[in-house]
Amino acid sequence: MTDSTDQPPASPPAGRRAARAPARMAPLARLPVFFALAGRRIVLAGGSEAAAWKAELLSAAGARVEVFAAAPCEDLVELAAAPPDGPLLLVARDWTPADLAGAALAIGAIEEDEEGERFAQAARAAGVPVNVVDKPAFCDFAFGAIVNRSPLVVGISTDGAAPVFGQAVRAKIEAVIPQGFKRWAEAARSWRPAVAALALSYQGRRRFWERFTEAALETPEVEPSQALRETLLGRAAMERTDAPRGSVALVGAGPGDPELLTLKAVRVLQSADVVLYDDLVAPAVLDVARREAKKMLVGKTGYRPSCKQDDINALMVSLAKQGKRVVRLKGGDPMMFGRAGEEIAAARKAGVPVEVVPGITAAQGAASRLTVSLTHRDHARRLQFITAHARDGKLPRDLDWQALADPAATTVVYMPQRTWAELAAKAMAAGLDPATPAVAIFAATRPEERQVPATVATLQVALDAAVADGAGGPCLILFGHAIGEAAAFALPDALDEAHAARG
């Protein structure tokens, strides 16, 4: 367990297991599309406040809005006098089927189902996409909640199932997208002709816009300057004749919950050409990666047959030398029992740029789910991480048994399942109290997470029972008196007695 596109990637090294095919896109309730409506005629039937809101939205998109309403509300009248962008014409009568001819869209703010159905049928007969407000059965398309940083626009849809939920999601997105992104999106639009004039390759254009995006994310509220424009364009021009230069990034996938990815990890994943991932990486984390990136399973499957580390190193370097940006995605943190040192050395030896993006280590994820402080000041003076799995698959021979028996330490054991019984026996022989609280946690932070609280002496039996009952995924064991504070413990009798003995 690790704590852990223009041209196809190199063929995998001989003997490597076949890569698992990435999952295809899940079914969509609606296809999110953005209509260009500037100057186009839209028919809107109805004079209510709902009609006024739709009219304002359509005018803001530059449309020519014709509102058919025998009795328009006051908001509509005021809006017609001062529309936000495109003109708004009020026609003081009810709609007729003839009004729909030649419209780009038809919107009905209509209360009665019978009238709404008639409007939808007339629009479809005229070949016009139709939406009847709050009546999904009569709609060809839906309006979603909107985050407006135009020309950056985010649309959110729940397929009509939960509009209030959609609005709550919109509020969350509003909170994390700076207002300054509007200026950056405007700059991107105005700079695009100059980028096109450079006649860059696909990779060159991507590099330009990724640098632009990096600057936007670092300084979202700063006006994009002419100096930045010239710097980015100049750098792109200089690189036109250079061979594509690949790179390697070792990225921590965290323990499983994709919301625990760092912002930098997300950015690197979304700029990857190839993602080499371990079997212990949660599928939800892979979904964060750039959709066009090639995703290749490269083993490290715990106790099952795995790729050889040398093969992984060779594949990683080969892809980078093709000019690919390679992400080596590892569960947890790549520097924690993730063989990062060997991969960094291989990249450096080949002259390939390499960086490390840290992740939430599995121990931190487990502690958060147990709601326990691993360094609780009443119980622990020291925190230690060990692996129970040596190169030969057996318990490492050089463990410090006196340290493992220390009653003032909290110990986290990685890859423990096959060797826990031996480890526990030797630690108890070195003086570890058999009643010391211990917990195994499977798939920490994931929906299928399973917590197995016990004592050092009894955990193996509990562990076997949990596995027989279907517990699976990455497993950690934590033990020490601080662990007895975990919310997972409905304290067994042995733990009650241990706590009583310690006062």
C-alpha positions as CSV (number, residue, x, y, z in Angstrom):
1,M,0.0,0.0,0.0
2,T,1.4,3.4,-0.9
3,D,0.4,6.0,1.5
4,S,-0.5,5.7,-1.2
5,T,-2.9,12.6,-26.3
6,D,-1.7,13.7,-29.6
7,Q,0.2,10.5,-29.9
8,P,-0.2,7.3,-27.9
9,P,2.0,6.7,-25.0
10,A,4.9,4.2,-25.3
11,S,4.1,0.5,-25.2
12,P,4.3,-0.8,-21.7
13,P,7.4,-2.7,-20.7
14,A,7.4,-6.4,-21.2
15,G,5.7,-8.3,-18.4
16,R,3.6,-5.4,-17.2
17,R,0.0,-6.2,-16.5
18,A,-2.5,-4.8,-19.0
19,A,-3.8,-1.4,-17.9
20,R,-7.4,-1.2,-16.7
21,A,-9.6,0.6,-19.1
22,P,-10.8,3.9,-17.7
23,A,-14.5,4.2,-17.0
24,R,-16.5,5.9,-19.7
25,M,-18.6,9.0,-18.9
26,A,-21.6,8.2,-16.8
27,P,-25.1,9.0,-18.3
28,L,-26.1,12.6,-18.3
29,A,-29.6,13.7,-17.4
30,R,-29.0,16.8,-19.5
31,L,-26.3,17.9,-22.0
32,P,-24.9,21.2,-20.8
33,V,-24.7,23.6,-23.8
34,F,-24.4,27.3,-24.1
35,F,-26.4,29.1,-26.8
36,A,-25.0,32.1,-28.5
37,L,-28.1,34.3,-28.6
38,A,-26.7,37.8,-29.4
39,G,-29.1,39.4,-31.9
40,R,-31.3,36.3,-32.2
41,R,-35.1,36.4,-31.7
42,I,-36.6,34.7,-28.7
43,V,-40.3,34.3,-28.1
44,L,-41.5,34.5,-24.5
45,A,-45.1,33.8,-23.6
46,G,-46.4,35.1,-20.3
47,G,-46.5,38.2,-18.2
48,S,-45.6,37.0,-14.7
49,E,-42.6,37.7,-12.5
50,A,-41.2,34.3,-13.7
51,A,-41.5,35.7,-17.2
52,A,-39.7,38.8,-16.2
53,W,-36.7,36.8,-14.8
54,K,-36.4,34.8,-18.0
55,A,-36.7,37.9,-20.1
56,E,-33.9,39.6,-18.1
57,L,-31.7,36.5,-18.5
58,L,-32.3,36.3,-22.2
59,S,-31.7,40.0,-22.7
60,A,-28.4,39.8,-20.7
61,A,-27.3,37.1,-23.3
62,G,-27.9,39.7,-26.1
63,A,-31.1,38.2,-27.5
64,R,-34.0,40.1,-29.1
65,V,-36.8,39.1,-26.7
66,E,-40.4,39.4,-27.8
67,V,-42.8,39.0,-24.9
68,F,-46.4,38.1,-25.6
69,A,-48.5,39.0,-22.6
70,A,-52.0,40.5,-22.4
71,A,-51.3,41.8,-18.9
72,P,-47.5,42.1,-18.2
73,C,-46.4,42.6,-14.6
74,E,-44.7,45.8,-13.5
75,D,-41.3,44.2,-13.5
76,L,-41.7,43.3,-17.2
77,V,-42.7,46.9,-18.1
78,E,-39.7,48.3,-16.2
79,L,-37.4,45.8,-17.8
80,A,-38.6,46.7,-21.3
81,A,-37.8,50.3,-20.6
82,A,-34.2,49.4,-19.6
83,P,-33.1,45.9,-20.7
84,P,-29.6,44.8,-19.6
85,D,-28.4,44.2,-23.2
86,G,-30.6,42.9,-26.0
87,P,-33.8,44.7,-26.8
88,L,-37.1,43.6,-25.2
89,L,-40.3,44.1,-27.0
90,L,-43.7,43.9,-25.1
91,V,-46.6,42.7,-27.3
92,A,-49.8,43.3,-25.4
93,R,-51.7,40.2,-26.4
94,D,-51.5,36.4,-26.0
95,W,-49.2,34.3,-28.1
96,T,-50.3,32.5,-31.3
97,P,-48.6,29.6,-33.1
98,A,-47.6,32.0,-35.9
99,D,-45.5,34.0,-33.5
100,L,-43.1,31.1,-33.1
101,A,-42.0,31.0,-36.7
102,G,-38.2,31.7,-37.0
103,A,-37.5,32.0,-33.3
104,A,-34.3,30.6,-31.9
105,L,-35.9,29.5,-28.7
106,A,-39.4,29.5,-27.2
107,I,-40.0,30.1,-23.5
108,G,-43.4,29.8,-21.8
109,A,-44.1,31.2,-18.4
110,I,-47.5,29.5,-18.3
111,E,-49.3,28.2,-15.2
112,E,-51.9,25.9,-16.7
113,D,-50.7,22.5,-17.8
114,E,-53.1,22.4,-20.8
115,E,-51.9,25.7,-22.1
116,G,-48.3,24.8,-21.4
117,E,-48.6,21.6,-23.4
118,R,-50.3,23.5,-26.3
119,F,-47.4,26.0,-26.3
120,A,-44.8,23.2,-26.3
121,Q,-46.5,21.4,-29.2
122,A,-46.7,24.6,-31.3
123,A,-43.0,25.3,-30.7
124,R,-42.0,21.8,-31.7
125,A,-44.2,22.0,-34.8
126,A,-42.3,25.2,-35.8
127,G,-38.9,23.4,-35.1
128,V,-38.1,25.7,-32.1
129,P,-36.6,24.3,-28.9
130,V,-39.0,25.0,-26.1
131,N,-39.0,25.5,-22.3
132,V,-42.1,25.8,-20.2
133,V,-41.1,27.2,-16.8
134,D,-41.4,24.7,-14.0
135,K,-43.0,22.0,-16.2
136,P,-40.2,19.6,-17.2
137,A,-42.5,17.3,-19.1
138,F,-43.0,20.1,-21.7
139,C,-39.3,21.1,-22.0
140,D,-36.7,20.4,-24.6
141,F,-34.1,22.2,-22.5
142,A,-33.7,23.5,-19.0
143,F,-32.4,26.7,-17.4
144,G,-29.9,25.9,-14.7
145,A,-28.6,28.0,-11.8
146,I,-25.9,30.4,-13.0
147,V,-22.6,31.7,-11.7
148,N,-21.9,34.8,-13.7
149,R,-18.3,35.9,-14.3
150,S,-19.0,36.5,-18.0
151,P,-17.4,35.5,-20.3
152,L,-16.8,32.8,-17.7
153,V,-20.2,31.3,-17.0
154,V,-21.0,28.3,-14.9
155,G,-24.4,26.5,-15.3
156,I,-25.8,24.1,-12.8
157,S,-28.7,21.7,-13.4
158,T,-30.5,19.1,-11.3
159,D,-32.7,18.1,-14.2
160,G,-35.6,19.8,-12.4
161,A,-35.4,17.4,-9.5
162,A,-34.2,19.8,-6.8
163,P,-33.9,23.5,-7.8
164,V,-33.2,24.5,-4.2
165,F,-30.3,22.1,-4.1
166,G,-29.0,23.5,-7.4
167,Q,-29.1,27.0,-5.9
168,A,-27.2,25.8,-2.9
169,V,-24.5,24.4,-5.2
170,R,-24.4,27.7,-7.1
171,A,-23.8,29.5,-3.8
172,K,-20.9,27.2,-3.0
173,I,-19.4,27.8,-6.4
174,E,-19.9,31.6,-6.1
175,A,-17.9,31.5,-2.8
176,V,-14.9,29.9,-4.4
177,I,-14.7,31.6,-7.8
178,P,-13.2,35.1,-7.4
179,Q,-15.0,38.1,-9.0
180,G,-11.6,38.9,-10.6
181,F,-12.0,35.8,-12.9
182,K,-14.3,37.9,-15.1
183,R,-11.3,40.1,-16.0
184,W,-9.1,37.1,-16.7
185,A,-11.8,35.5,-18.9
186,E,-12.1,38.8,-20.8
187,A,-8.3,38.9,-21.2
188,A,-8.3,35.3,-22.6
189,R,-10.8,36.3,-25.2
190,S,-8.9,39.4,-26.3
191,W,-5.5,37.6,-26.3
192,R,-6.6,34.6,-28.3
193,P,-6.0,36.2,-31.8
194,A,-2.4,36.9,-30.8
195,V,-1.9,33.3,-29.6
196,A,-3.4,32.0,-32.9
197,A,-1.0,34.3,-34.9
198,L,1.9,32.4,-33.4
199,A,0.8,29.2,-35.2
200,L,1.8,27.1,-32.2
201,S,1.4,23.3,-32.0
202,Y,-1.3,21.9,-29.9
203,Q,1.1,21.3,-27.1
204,G,2.4,24.9,-27.4
205,R,-1.1,26.3,-27.1
206,R,-1.8,24.2,-24.1
207,R,1.4,25.3,-22.4
208,F,0.5,29.0,-23.1
209,W,-3.0,28.7,-21.6
210,E,-1.8,26.7,-18.7
211,R,0.6,29.4,-17.8
212,F,-2.1,32.0,-18.2
213,T,-4.4,29.9,-15.9
214,E,-1.6,29.5,-13.3
215,A,-1.2,33.3,-13.2
216,A,-5.0,33.7,-12.9
217,L,-5.2,31.3,-10.0
218,E,-2.3,32.8,-8.2
219,T,-3.5,36.5,-8.5
220,P,-7.2,36.3,-9.4
221,E,-8.0,39.9,-8.3
222,V,-5.1,41.4,-10.2
223,E,-5.8,42.9,-13.6
224,P,-4.1,40.9,-16.3
225,S,-1.4,43.2,-17.5
226,Q,0.1,44.0,-20.9
227,A,3.5,43.0,-19.5
228,L,2.2,39.5,-18.6
229,R,0.7,39.2,-22.1
230,E,4.0,40.0,-23.7
231,T,5.9,37.7,-21.4
232,L,3.7,34.7,-22.1
233,L,3.6,35.3,-25.8
234,G,7.3,35.8,-26.0
235,R,8.0,32.6,-24.1
236,A,5.6,30.7,-26.3
237,A,7.3,32.1,-29.4
238,M,10.7,31.1,-28.2
239,E,9.5,27.5,-27.5
240,R,7.9,27.0,-31.0
241,T,11.0,25.2,-32.4
242,D,11.8,23.3,-29.2
243,A,11.1,19.6,-28.9
244,P,8.3,19.0,-26.5
245,R,9.8,18.6,-23.0
246,G,8.1,16.1,-20.7
247,S,8.0,16.0,-17.0
248,V,7.0,13.8,-14.1
249,A,4.9,14.8,-11.1
250,L,4.5,12.4,-8.1
251,V,1.1,13.4,-6.8
252,G,-0.5,12.3,-3.5
253,A,-4.1,11.1,-4.1
254,G,-4.9,11.1,-0.4
255,P,-6.6,8.2,1.4
256,G,-9.6,8.2,-1.0
257,D,-12.0,11.1,-0.5
258,P,-11.5,13.3,-3.6
259,E,-12.3,16.4,-1.5
260,L,-9.1,15.8,0.4
261,L,-7.0,16.4,-2.7
262,T,-4.9,19.6,-2.5
263,L,-5.6,22.4,-4.9
264,K,-2.2,21.9,-6.5
265,A,-2.9,18.2,-6.9
266,V,-6.1,19.0,-8.8
267,R,-4.3,21.5,-11.0
268,V,-1.5,19.0,-11.9
269,L,-4.0,16.2,-12.6
270,Q,-6.0,18.5,-14.9
271,S,-2.9,19.3,-17.0
272,A,-1.7,15.7,-17.2
273,D,-1.1,13.8,-20.5
274,V,-0.8,10.5,-18.8
275,V,-1.7,9.3,-15.3
276,L,0.1,6.2,-14.0
277,Y,-1.9,5.1,-11.0
278,D,-1.8,2.4,-8.3
279,D,-4.7,0.1,-7.7
280,L,-5.3,1.6,-4.3
281,V,-6.1,5.0,-5.7
282,A,-9.9,5.6,-5.4
283,P,-11.8,5.8,-8.7
284,A,-13.3,9.1,-7.6
285,V,-9.8,10.6,-7.5
286,L,-9.1,9.5,-11.1
287,D,-12.3,11.3,-12.1
288,V,-10.6,14.6,-11.2
289,A,-7.9,14.1,-13.8
290,R,-8.1,15.8,-17.2
291,R,-10.6,13.8,-19.2
292,E,-8.3,13.4,-22.3
293,A,-5.4,12.1,-20.2
294,K,-4.4,8.5,-20.7
295,K,-5.0,6.7,-17.4
296,M,-2.8,3.6,-16.9
297,L,-2.9,1.1,-14.0
298,V,0.6,0.2,-13.1
299,G,0.2,-2.2,-10.3
300,K,1.2,-1.8,-6.6
301,T,-1.8,-3.8,-5.7
302,G,-1.0,-4.7,-2.1
303,Y,-0.6,-8.4,-1.8
304,R,-1.7,-9.4,-5.3
305,P,0.7,-9.7,-8.3
306,S,2.1,-6.3,-9.2
307,C,4.3,-4.5,-11.7
308,K,8.0,-4.5,-11.0
309,Q,9.2,-1.1,-9.8
310,D,11.9,-1.0,-12.5
311,D,9.1,-1.4,-15.1
312,I,7.1,1.4,-13.7
313,N,10.2,3.6,-13.6
314,A,11.0,2.7,-17.3
315,L,7.5,3.5,-18.4
316,M,7.4,6.8,-16.5
317,V,10.7,8.0,-18.0
318,S,9.8,6.8,-21.5
319,L,6.5,8.7,-21.6
320,A,8.2,11.8,-20.3
321,K,10.9,11.6,-23.0
322,Q,8.1,11.6,-25.5
323,G,7.2,15.1,-24.2
324,K,4.3,13.9,-22.1
325,R,3.4,15.4,-18.7
326,V,3.3,12.3,-16.6
327,V,1.5,12.2,-13.3
328,R,2.5,9.3,-11.0
329,L,-0.6,9.1,-8.8
330,K,-0.1,7.4,-5.4
331,G,-2.5,6.7,-2.6
332,G,-2.0,8.9,0.5
333,D,1.2,10.9,0.3
334,P,3.8,9.8,-2.2
335,M,6.7,10.3,0.2
336,M,5.2,8.0,2.8
337,F,6.0,4.3,2.0
338,G,5.3,5.1,-1.7
339,R,8.7,4.2,-3.2
340,A,9.0,7.8,-4.3
341,G,12.8,7.8,-3.8
342,E,13.3,5.2,-6.5
343,E,11.1,7.0,-9.0
344,I,12.6,10.4,-8.3
345,A,16.1,8.9,-8.8
346,A,15.0,7.3,-12.1
347,A,13.6,10.6,-13.4
348,R,16.7,12.6,-12.4
349,K,19.1,10.0,-13.9
350,A,17.2,10.3,-17.2
351,G,17.3,14.1,-17.1
352,V,13.5,14.4,-16.7
353,P,12.2,17.3,-14.6
354,V,10.4,15.9,-11.5
355,E,8.3,17.5,-8.8
356,V,6.4,16.1,-5.8
357,V,2.9,17.2,-4.8
358,P,2.2,16.1,-1.3
359,G,-1.1,14.5,-0.2
360,I,-3.0,13.7,2.9
361,T,-1.3,10.6,4.3
362,A,-3.5,7.6,5.0
363,A,-2.7,8.0,8.7
364,Q,-4.1,11.5,8.8
365,G,-7.2,10.4,6.9
366,A,-7.7,7.5,9.4
367,A,-7.3,9.8,12.4
368,S,-9.8,12.3,11.0
369,R,-12.4,9.5,10.6
370,L,-11.7,8.1,14.0
371,T,-11.8,11.7,15.4
372,V,-8.8,11.0,17.5
373,S,-5.7,13.1,18.1
374,L,-2.7,10.8,17.4
375,T,-0.6,13.0,19.8
376,H,-3.2,13.4,22.5
377,R,-1.2,15.0,25.3
378,D,-2.6,12.8,28.0
379,H,-1.5,9.6,26.3
380,A,1.2,10.2,23.7
381,R,4.7,11.8,23.6
382,R,5.7,10.3,20.2
383,L,4.1,9.4,16.9
384,Q,5.7,6.7,14.7
385,F,4.9,5.3,11.3
386,I,6.2,1.8,10.3
387,T,5.6,-0.6,7.5
388,A,4.9,-4.2,8.3
389,H,5.7,-5.3,4.7
390,A,9.4,-5.7,3.7
391,R,10.6,-6.2,0.1
392,D,10.1,-10.0,0.5
393,G,6.6,-9.5,1.8
394,K,7.5,-10.5,5.3
395,L,7.7,-8.5,8.5
396,P,10.8,-6.3,8.4
397,R,13.6,-7.7,10.5
398,D,15.0,-4.4,11.7
399,L,12.0,-2.9,13.6
400,D,12.7,-1.3,16.9
401,W,10.7,-3.4,19.3
402,Q,11.4,-1.3,22.3
403,A,10.0,1.7,20.5
404,L,6.9,-0.3,19.5
405,A,6.4,-1.3,23.1
406,D,6.6,2.3,24.3
407,P,3.4,3.1,26.2
408,A,3.7,6.8,25.5
409,A,3.8,6.3,21.7
410,T,1.1,6.2,19.0
411,T,2.0,3.8,16.2
412,V,0.6,3.6,12.7
413,V,1.3,0.4,10.8
414,Y,1.1,0.5,7.0
415,M,0.5,-2.7,5.0
416,P,-0.2,-4.8,8.2
417,Q,-2.7,-7.5,7.2
418,R,-0.4,-10.4,6.5
419,T,2.1,-9.7,9.3
420,W,0.0,-8.2,12.1
421,A,-0.2,-11.3,14.2
422,E,3.6,-11.7,14.2
423,L,4.2,-8.0,14.8
424,A,1.8,-7.9,17.8
425,A,3.3,-11.0,19.3
426,K,6.9,-9.6,19.1
427,A,5.8,-6.2,20.4
428,M,4.0,-7.8,23.4
429,A,7.1,-9.9,24.1
430,A,9.1,-6.7,24.1
431,G,6.8,-5.3,26.8
432,L,3.8,-3.8,24.9
433,D,0.6,-4.1,27.1
434,P,-1.7,-6.6,25.4
435,A,-4.7,-4.4,26.4
436,T,-3.3,-1.4,24.5
437,P,-6.2,0.0,22.3
438,A,-5.8,-0.8,18.7
439,V,-7.9,-0.3,15.6
440,A,-7.8,-1.5,12.0
441,I,-9.4,0.9,9.5
442,F,-10.2,-0.2,6.0
443,A,-10.7,2.3,3.1
444,A,-10.4,5.3,5.3
445,T,-12.4,8.3,4.2
446,R,-14.2,6.3,1.5
447,P,-17.9,5.4,1.4
448,E,-17.0,1.8,2.2
449,E,-14.9,2.6,5.2
450,R,-14.8,0.0,8.0
451,Q,-13.4,0.6,11.5
452,V,-12.5,-2.4,13.6
453,P,-11.7,-1.4,17.2
454,A,-10.1,-4.0,19.6
455,T,-6.9,-4.3,21.6
456,V,-3.4,-5.3,20.5
457,A,-4.0,-8.8,21.8
458,T,-7.5,-9.3,20.2
459,L,-7.2,-7.3,17.0
460,Q,-6.2,-10.3,14.8
461,V,-9.4,-12.1,15.6
462,A,-11.5,-9.0,14.9
463,L,-9.5,-8.4,11.8
464,D,-10.2,-11.9,10.4
465,A,-13.9,-11.5,11.2
466,A,-14.1,-8.2,9.4
467,V,-12.3,-9.5,6.3
468,A,-14.6,-12.5,6.3
469,D,-17.5,-10.1,6.5
470,G,-16.4,-8.2,3.4
471,A,-14.1,-5.5,4.7
472,G,-11.7,-4.5,2.0
473,G,-9.6,-1.7,0.5
474,P,-6.4,-0.2,1.9
475,C,-5.9,-1.1,5.6
476,L,-4.1,0.6,8.4
477,I,-3.6,-0.4,12.0
478,L,-3.2,2.2,14.7
479,F,-2.4,1.4,18.3
480,G,-1.5,3.2,21.5
481,H,-3.4,4.6,24.4
482,A,-4.3,7.8,22.5
483,I,-6.3,5.5,20.2
484,G,-8.6,4.7,23.1
485,E,-10.0,8.2,22.8
486,A,-11.4,7.4,19.3
487,A,-15.1,7.9,18.6
488,A,-15.0,4.4,17.0
489,F,-14.6,2.8,20.4
490,A,-17.7,1.6,22.1
491,L,-15.1,0.4,24.5
492,P,-14.9,-3.4,24.8
493,D,-14.5,-4.9,28.2
494,A,-10.7,-5.3,27.7
495,L,-10.4,-1.6,27.0
496,D,-12.6,-0.7,30.0
497,E,-10.3,-2.7,32.2
498,A,-7.1,-1.2,30.7
499,H,-8.4,2.3,31.2
500,A,-9.4,1.5,34.8
501,A,-6.0,0.0,35.5
502,R,-4.3,3.2,34.2
503,G,-6.5,5.4,36.3
